[in-house]
Structure formats: structure tokens, C-alpha cells
Amino acid sequence: MQAIRVSREIGGRTLSIETGSLAKLAHGAVTVQYGDSVVFGAVVRANPREGIDFFPLQVDYRERRAAAGKFPGGFMKREGRPTNKEILTARLIDRPLRPLFPKGFMDEVQIHLNVLSFDGQNDPDILAGLAASAAVAISNIPLITPTAHVRVGRIDGQFILNPTVQQVEISDFDLVVAGTKDFVNMIEIGAREVDEDTIADAIEFGHKAVVEIVSMILELASKAGQEKVGQVNLPDEQFVQDIRSRVAGKIREVKGKPGKADRADAVDAIRDELINELAPAITDPNAPYLAFVTQKDKARKIRAVFSEVEEQATRQAILSGVRPDGRGFEDIRPISCSIGVLPRVHGSAVFSRGETQSLCTVTLGTSSDEQLVDGLIDEYSQKFMLHYNFPSYSVGEVRPIRGPGRREIGHGALAERALVPVLPAVEDFPYTVRIISDILESNGSSSMATSCGGCLALMDAGVPITKMVAGISIGLVQEDGKKALLTDILGEEDHFGDMDFKVTGTRDGITAIQLDIKIEGLDYQIIRQTLQRAKTARLKILDIMAATIDQPRPEISQWAPRLLTVKINPEKIGKLIGPGGKNIKKIQEDTGAQVDIEDDGTVYISSVDGAAAEKCRDIIEAMTAEVKVGRIYTGHVVSIKDFGAFVEIAPETDGLCHVSELSDKYVGRVTDVVNVGDEIKVKVILIDDQDRIKLSRKAAMLELGETDPDREPSPGNEGDQGHGSHHDGGGERRGDRGGRGDRGDRGGRGDRGGRGGRGDRDGNRPPRRD
């Protein structure tokens, strides 16, 4: 098959989609290129599994490090389980595509997406969305209509289509829009408090490009597409009508019960009664095996149809003005907030909204606790993390306990994105922050409860966030020309409704959005109405939260590490660390503080004991301080020589105080004035071109107005008296040369100075006594 290619200019760069040259055994395969970023997509299908009652779509997105000319980080040099970025991108593609397969289509469909090349500018995630849609569009798999993804940013007030990775960093928001040629059906955004009208304008701006890209996919499908083949398994309409006539009225009656469990129990009782009536269990143990199989199969079909009837009954009740729990369309369930609910943890909060409850805890750490993120772009460290857990007990179910699933990773990422814009700058609050959200109860919008609870927990922990953040989810039911927007949706309204539109923000603007949808899409008017409805609800929730705590605590928890920051000359990092880490280990052992050093010379000191952290800071500042001529230092004598004393004025920094600079009085020998271990004040009088330091105790005393007492000459050490004596000039000059030699001892040549000193003694020998 000859390669078929379509290209358009999109956002100032050429977008091309090609098929026919790669993966010919797949049911559909394309290559999408934008700039020098290339993504390959392939789709395959298989017959439906026996007894399946849902559409088993799988979307797998992988970023091979080779695409960016890199090796995977860590010990293993082969990619393993998908990263968070890969999981989130797969969800970004799955969510708009899934509703566009025909209802009742249950074939196994698997979409593979691999990044083949990354140019460092054009993020391949939106290209993967195009590749998935195009691969399905040209395959024989039925699809209502293709979709496309674009990214939108705003810099200096101007919308930018498909901004580069570098532009996203300075953009007011990072918006990904997906949709069909007629509707928007997926929105994902992280924003720096942007108003609702601007967000709506950006969505419409992005959708115009979506329409153009969808036309490219349709053009490719017209040239290379296969005939669509697929069995749609829908129940017999007469069978559906029979069940609807039996139970629809009963279901509507119980839908007004206030509690989720009560409603579920009542609906289950109606379903069990129906099964017992239409497919009673076989009690005769001698009945043929085929009878048991037939009964179970009929009961399974009744359950499937009953679920459809329940959906229709619930939707009709909502459109008539009755929500399952009896609330009005704009009512928010009762909210309660508590903070400081756990001892020892650095911050904690419980946020409850109706039957949805989140327990959030905050942990403050140091730079060593940062999460290293390795991907196609350069490795970076993450200082803020939010981890969302959804245990089975939160919905009263039994499930195996495993690691976080895609849904948990996605919900955690949404709540994390909601809080990032209000976090303090690293320079003002250098802690690494981790939030854990444990969902204790769930009946709708637990991710929004996490954003609210996470905000409260941050304030309880004393994290100086700039503003409070809250979130709410808005639902939709529309049918036969009628529509209803539902504030604060229940689990049933999410399950049976048409959308779950989550919006978080402050009083001043939106920080995050996530749209999940079950229909082909939304028009612009519904999007704008939803954003305004969410704003009204968000402001009410913020008022309730502020009644519990309206400002971050002034101090962090007593159990949290005290974190101090010191900036040192990067050239002195080696000195601070020492050979084999000797110096830094000793500092940590002596103070009990943890020390982390950045390449730019930023040093983070952490300890639960504030005094220990301050002591550690003082040691590091002294060790790395720039020694200045003319400054007086308090030091310790570390070595005594004939020609003077070496004084440590800072850790790992010492200088020579020559014997002639030890005192303003006569000095017979060095030990008459100082001994090893003595603490003395000295003044720096010279730093030579080899960074050798010359000190003077005499000059320090003069400046401080101090003086030494008179001393008698020390017997047996007459030669030392040559220093500063007035005997013949020849010997004195020889002694002076010895003094200059003494300074050389700093560089390992002190013996020459010593010999000079002995010469001094010979040249200044007193007359012999007979």
C-alpha cells in the first residue's frame, strides 16, 4: 500500500498525518508529525469476551526516552511501568474518544501510542490524541465521528495555539481542548487564577483549530479508510418495554430517599423482586445443567436492562425537577470542615460534603524529599505532591488492595493542579510539601473534596498559601430539547448523567478544570453557563471553609522540621562537603541537623530542633564565609611553631599569626602568649595571591583597646629574643628574612622559615658570660 499523507498549517507549524507505510497488520495505523515531534498510533480489535456488559477500550501511551536521545534514568535502562505523565496522557485521550463508539459495541479495542521523536518544543501528548482518533477513523472499527486535541496558552494577553514547552512555563494557563467538528467533549486546564470569561474564550479559540484538524482526519479517512464493521448488542425492545412497565414507577418512587445506601437498597430490592419473578432460581438439584445456564443468562440480561431502565427513570425525574436526594438544581449538600484532627502530623483536615468525605494530611520535608521526575524533557525535581487514595470501603465494597489505579492518579493530579497556583515561592517557603487525601466516603466529586480538604490542611500546617481554593462539580442531563445543570452532583447523577464538569479556583479566578462527558459534546453556551454556576457554588464553599480557618497558621507544627536557608559561593561547596563527605557528615553529627546542598550554592538546613538548625547554620556560614582583610575574628590556636601560631578563624580556614604579631610586648617564645586550644582574637592583615592568611593579635588588641602584661624573658630561649630586638642590623635582617620564610609555612615550605629563625638566633646571640 502506498503511503497516504495529509498536511495543514496549524499554529504556525506543519501538522501531518500519514498512513500506509508502517504496521500494516494493525487494523489502523498512522504517524503524526508536528515540528520534529513524531507519534505513532495503532489500533487493533478482537471479538467481545463472553458475557461482557461494557465496552473494554484500552489506551496505552508510552514515551520512549530514545525519542529525545536519552537513556532512562535509574539503574534499569529499559522503560518499565508507565509514568504518571504517560497515565495522565492516556486518560486525556480515552475520555473524549470513549463516548463516540456506538452504544452496545463491546468488541475489545486497544490503542497503542508511542512517541518516536521529541524535538524539545512540541509536547507529544496532543499529537497522541490525534493519532488515536485518526487510527480508529481509518480502521474498520465503528466510530460516530473523529476527535482532535489542541493546546492553548495565553502570554501577554494573547492566545497561543499549541504553545511550546517553554511557552507553557510562562503562560497564564495550560489548556487542552478536545472535541468533534461540532462540539467540545474534553477540557483539561491548570491556570493561574484566570476569570471564567477568558477561559470560555480560550476554549472556543482552541475548538476552532479542533474543527480544522478533524477535517484533516476525515480527509485521510476518505482516502485510506476501511468499511466500518461491528456488531452492536442491544436488548430486544419488547423485553425492555416489559421491564420498564413493571419497575419504572417503583424506581421513581424510591429515588427521593435521602441516603445513598437507602436508595441503593431500595433499588436492589426492586431488581431482585423482578429477577425472582421473571427468572426464578432453580431449586431442583436434579434439573438439567442447561436449565441452570439458561436461568443465569436470563438473570444477567434482566440486570442489564434494569440498569438501563433505572438510568432512564433517574434522568426523567431530574428533568422533571426531582433530583435523587430531593435537592434543588443549585443546592449544595451540607458541608463541614475540621482542622488539626490528628496529633503529630504536620497538618490535617477533614472536609465533608454530604456523603463525600476526604481526610487530608500534610507532611513538610526538605529538598532531599523532592520527587525526581524523569521523562522526555530534562529531569527535574517536584517540591509539591498530592496523592489521592480511593479505598473500597469508601463506597461500601470489597476489592483487592493494590497500588493506585489510573483514576486515582488522575484525580490526585487534578487536585494537585488546583492548589499549585496558590503555593508560596520556594524562596519564601523552601519546604517540600506532600498532601495525602484518603477518601473515607464517596458519593460524588471526591476529587473536589480533596482540593478543599487539601487547602484546609495546608493552612493547618502553616504553609503560607496566597489564597484559599475550593472546587465543585457540575453535572448535566439533557434529552428531547430539555436540559438541567446540576450543582454538586451525586454518584448516581454522575453515573446516569451526561457530564462531570469539575472546576476549582479562588475568589479571583479558576485554577483547574477537568471535563468528563458521556455524550458527543457540549456547545459553547452550556460551557459558559457551567463556569458561572461553578463560580457561584465555589464562593459559597469558600465562605464555609473560611469560617473554620481563614488564614494559614503563623507557625508550622512543632513536629515539622525547621528549615533554614543559607546561600554560599558555589566554589566553596567542595570545602563544605569535604573529602568523602567528611565535613558535612561531622556537621550533621555534631548538630543533629540535616543538610542538603544545591548546585547553585543554596544550602537547606532542617531539624525538628530549631536551636540545632541555627547552630548548623552558624557553622556553615563561618566555614564558607569570605575572609576579609581588616576584620577581627575569634579563633582557636591549632598549632604552635617556633615562628608563630596557626589560628583557625573559621572551620577549615586558618592563618598564621607570626611571633612578632602575637603581642604588643616582648615575646620570649610563642607559648608565653598562647597555647594549642586557646581562644584568641586576631585581625586579618594580609591575604596573599595564594589565599594565605596573615593574622595579627597585636593589631586586634590595638583596635580593641587591650594590652598584654609585661613579661620577663624566658631563660634558655634567648634566640627568640631576636624578634623585634635592636642588635646589629645584619643579624636582624637575617631574622627578618626568616620571618618572611615563616609565611611560606602556609604553603608547606615552613621549614625554610624555621631555618631563617635559627639564623636569627645566631645573628643576635648575646655575649657569653664567663
Phi, psi and omega in degrees: 000133180283143181296138178241133189223138172235143183220148174213158173271115182233120178062030177083004177227159182275124174255127179229145177233128184228145176217161175107349182249341183235148171052059185287343179275347174290157180285343173194134181212135180220161171237128180248130179233137178217114193064230175253015174269131184229132177234134176257136177228137178222146179232141176225159181225161175214163179298151182295148177291151182297128174079007183287145181232023177213169181269111186272069178279134175238128175240122182235119182245130181227139176252101176288128182298334179299336180299334178252013181069036184233160168262149173299143177286164179090185185290315180281130182258029173226138180299142180246232180298153182297143176283169177301319179299318180293320179294315180295324178292320177300320177294323179299330181270321182296316189298315178282337185276323186303316183292350187264004170273147185300144176298133182091355177277120188231020174296152172289125178232129181231128180247123179254132180227120181236132174279121181262332180208139179227124185269005179082358182237313185262107182299128184284356185296316180288332176293325178296323176298320177294318182297318180296313181296316182293321180297318178291322183297324182269354180276182177268011181277129182293138180212134183297312179197150179289162175238170174211155179243144169220161175247143179230137174231175175219123179231128181055038176080002182248132176290141179235126179275129181050061178298153178288170178303321181290322180291326179299326182298329183251004181284154176291336178202162175238102186247129171246124181242134172234153179182180176260187179290345184245333190222162168266129180229010172200134176224134175220125184213143166237127188222158177262069177055066181257141184288161187297319182295321178295319178298315180297320177297320180294320178298316179294322177300315180292323183293332177299322177288327177301316181301318181293320181289322177300322178296327175297315181295319178295324177296317178296318180296326179292334181267327187230005185286152178260163177291135183283131181225131178178139180270130177254119184264097177247143181291158177299131186296325179293323178296319179295316181297321180298315181290320180299318181294333182278323193237345186302315180296318180297320181296317180298327180294320185273350183290348179272359181295142188287330187261144180300313182294320180296317179296316181297318179296319181294319179293319179299323180294321177295318181294317181294322178297320179295318180295318180296332181279317186265335181216067184298146180296144180275121183259347181281114182293342181267003180296149180297153182300323181299329179294319178296316181297316181297317180298316181294321180294320179292321178297321178297317179294324178295318179299317181296315180290322179300319178298320178294320179293319178299318178300313182294320180295319180295316181296317180295323178295319180296315181294337176274358176106006183244111176277158184305327181257011175084001180285163171283167185298332183253007182281142174256138178297159180303137183242139172225144182229139175222143177233162180061037186278347183235136174283158174075319179295157187284339176189144181206154179201150171240125177243124180238133175225104186062233181262023174246128186219133180235131172257117182247135175236147181242136174238131178257132181224190183252185181295337178289347178266000180296150179270117175282131182243119181246127179203208180290322177280173182301144179301138178218166180251143184251122184265351179228130182224143172229121182246125186252130180238136182234081181289157185293333182294341181294340176238017176068034182239167176247123178216154175299145179268111180231189178290174182297137178271180182298321180297316180295319178295319179294316180294321178296320179296322179296312180294324177297314180297328180294328187264340184305317184297341182257004179287148178290159177296149181301325180297329181271333183213086189280013181288150164275133187239131175233130174249135171246126176249114175257117180280115182270328174220149179217120170214061177105126169061050178288334177292326178287326173296325178294319179296321178290312180295323178296321177297315179297318181294323177299316180293323177296329180279355180083017176284122187282068178294152185283327181209163177277149181235138174222162181219155179211154177245136179247131179255174181213138168230122177220139184188139177054041177082356178257152176210153178217123172270132187242117177280136177058071187287148172278170175300320179295320181291328174291314184293317184262351183273188186256341180204160172228100187254100184265132181225129175238157178175181175259190175292339187259350180170177184275140175248336179200149176219145169217125179247122170247142188217153181241003178243181183297327178164183181242148173272171185297325183296316180296322180298314180295319178297320180295317180298320179290320177299318180294323179296315180301314180292320182299319180296324177295317181294320178299323177297318180293317179297320182295335177292338178272312176203127184249354177218148175300148177302144183292337181231149174285169182299148178295342180268354179274150179293141172278126186245119177247152182238134177232137177254122181239166175294124181305334179291345181260007178298317179300320179295319180294319181288315181081168180297122180065021181079017185301310185293313183293324178296319181294319178299317181292322178293320184288327185255338185078008180266157176262134182239128176234134187240129176266159182296335182274005178095003176281127181246124178257127181244126183227141176194143175295331177272111182299323180296323179294320179296320180292321177298317178298318179298318180297320180295315182294318179297320180292320183293325186255003182294149175280118178288131184240138177295136179095350181268144178265133180237150170263121184228178179238138178287124183248345180201143178245130174235167177301328188263001179157194183230141173268128185240126176275111182264349175202156179308127179066018179224115178225168179215172183259127170256103183296153183303329180287347180252010184281328187207159174274005177241175178297137180240115179283313176211159186302318184290352172290338184252313183224159174226162179303131180099346180293145174261123182224160175261132181225155178247136177282119182250348179196138167234114186278182185290353175253018179064023173277137190254129176253128185246159177218117172284325180299316180292324178295318179296319180298317181290327181273356180075030180252164178211155177268150174290157177294145179234148173278147177302145181275123179295148177082359180228038187302328184301330180295339182292347181299336180292118177077007181279171183244033175282188188306144188297330182300310180295323181295319180296321177298320177296322179297319178299324176299320179299317179296324176297326180303321180299332177294343179301334179298331181261014177092011181239033185294336182298325178298320176297320181298316179298323177300320180297320180292323175302323179301317181295319179297317184288345184238029183290131178289161180299146179290144175264129179276000000 
